[in-house]
Amino acid sequence: MRRSILAAIMLLTLLIAAYCGYNIGSIKGYETGYKVGYETGHTYGNQTGFAQGYLIGLFHGNETGFNIGFKYGNSSGYSLGYERGHSVGYEIGYSIGFRDGNSTGFNLGYNLGYEDGYSHGFRTGNLTSFSIGYNLGYEAGYLQGVIDGAGRGFTIRDPTYKEAMTFIEIDQTDKNKYIEGVYTCINFAADFKMNAFNSGYKCGLVYIEFPSGAHALVCFNTIDKGLIFIEPQTDSTMRVEVGIHYWRDNGYLCPWDDTIIRYIIIW
């Protein structure tokens, strides 16, 4: 009986010890497993969460960064492109505009200038030619009237070259003042011719025509050296031939076309 009780106590003790060991082992196992599981789960969870968060963050960051970068890049590029494009475009536009405007302006100015110049030249040439023609006719008529009135015995002759040069030096017509529309080339020529006539010399009045306008001078048909032309405004001997430039080929400056188209000598 006593052995049975002792055995029962021992069994109970073993059961209690086993139970306590189980509980203690279970607690320690749980703690150890929790710790290991937590660390392992935390590690894998952290890695997985980082990967997922990185991908999502990368996508959203890229999208947001692209939108903002595009916005500011587009604005900056537009400003820079506009500035440079405007500058280059202005230069090209100015160059083409200046060229076309200059060409158009030149043509317009030339046409208007031609019309005004032609009108003024025609009016002036008409008045000048009328004046020259009138004076030439008057002088020729006056001379013929003197000859007819005095008779054919009136002494007028061609001078020698020396006589002509001496008369040119003595004559004072070149000292007269040129006055536009009042005392011009025809007046110089008429006065010189009259002074030569009064000195007994036959003097020709020379009428020259240019492409636009005319001119008057004088000449002597010297008995020893032939025909000589004199500019009564300067007392210079001049070369007169159809096709040459009257002023320029005789040593004078002339801004217009002074080509001799024809000339007439009135004795």
Secondary structure, 3 states (H helix, E strand, C coil): CHHHHHHHHHHHHHHHHHHHHHHHHHHHHHHHHHHHHHHHHHHHHHHHHHHHHHHHHHHHHHHHHHHHHHHHHHHHHHHHHHHHHHHHHHHHHHHHHHHHHHHHHHHHHHHHHHHHHHHHHHHHHHHHHHHHHHHHHHHHHHHHHHHHHHCCCCCCECCCHHHHHHHHHHCCHHHCCCECCCECHHHHHHHHHHHHHHCCECCEEEEEECCCCEEEEEEEEECCCEEEEEECCCCEEECCCCCCECCHHHCCCCCCCCECCEEEEEC
